[in-house]
Amino acid sequence: MKILMATMQLDIGGAETHIIELSKQLAVLGHEVVIISNGGVYVEEIERAGVRHVSAPMHRRSVGDMMRARAILKETIRRERPDVIHAHARIPAFLCGTLAKRMGVPFVTSCHGVYAVSGVLKLLSNWGQRTLAVSDDISDYLVEQYGVSPAQITMTINGIDTEKFSPNVSGEKVRREFSLGNGPVVCHVSRLDQETKTAALQLIETAPRLCDTVPGVRLLIVGGGTAFEELKKLAHETNEKLGFPCIILPGPRTDINELVAAGDLFVGVSRAALEAMAAERTHRSLRRTGPHGALPPRASGAGHGDQLLLPHRPGGHTRSAACRRGARPFPQRGGAADSRQSRPRRGAGALLP
């Protein structure tokens, strides 16, 4: 089967990682996969795996960019003659929807998150003949906000490559790169756009309190996007006040498994949280969404950036400590934390929905 994947870009983000891992595994199974997007840091990786890439400005809502993207998309469909088109974001889905039926190609979409809804965005939304949702709350969102029939929606999962994200992966290379030494590290990985910057912003704002209660703590915030420069500037100002480089923003990276392994505590949600759990990193959520969808209020850490749970190393008297005044300092690195999340299961089923 030949599959045309359409998405905005291939930079750091949960949806992007989902597309990359899905496309690579489909190629392993003998399918031919072509991805059309604006490109990004993962293009080289998918091309090494035998997945072809077509560049088009699928990431912008401007009329000019959308017209150019539609022309490239139309020519790609005509040339490649795919058996199915699979779109992964609203702009690509809208553009694919204007062509798929006319050109006689089955059209499916995936919804990876809950986004702001307006009259214009509703008009630009096309959820295809079938829609894949990666959690129950996203399925509800599609039904309630867009009127998608529940019969049209299929639940899937954010599958994780448990060979790539494993407790056997070392983070020492990353620790050397950023001179992290043996001190405690809090890691966060996300696409850093305006609508997804909340957790990163909370971590940066919390840094002075964390440093007061956990001497030597470092924050490793990984990703790129429209909010990156804003966050980088705030991190620099905070580091200047603290007198040392507490907060590190390396930008978009492809060695996410090693970056996660370099941390002692992972703060994040959705697919990134599942990757951290596969690597057996202790995980803490800062928003009312978790790896499988919405969390009940008590399960969420929203609004409690000063109460991040930091695992103690062997030899300590407790399993974790809250970063608040009077909390016990984070012990020195030197072994696996004894407070861990359950790992996603291994096997091919962990890679494909």
Secondary structure, 3 states (H helix, E strand, C coil): CEEEEECCCCCCCHHHHHHHHHHHHHHHCCCEEEEEECCCCCHHHHHHCCCEEEECCCCCCCHHHHHHHHHHHHHHHHHHCCCEEEECCHHHHHHHHHHHHHHCCCEEEEECCCCCCCHHHHHCCCCCCEEEECCHHHHHHHHHHHCCCHHHEEECCCCCCCCCCCCCCCCHHHHHHCCCCCCCEEEEECCCCHHHCHHHHHHHHHHHHHHHHCCCCEEEEECCCCCHHHHHHHHHHHHHHHCCCCEEEEECCCCHHHHHHHCCEEECCHHHHHHHHHCCCEEECCCCEECCEECCHHHCCCCCHHHCEEECCCCCCCCEEECCCCCCCCCCCCCCCCCCCCCCCCCHHHCCC
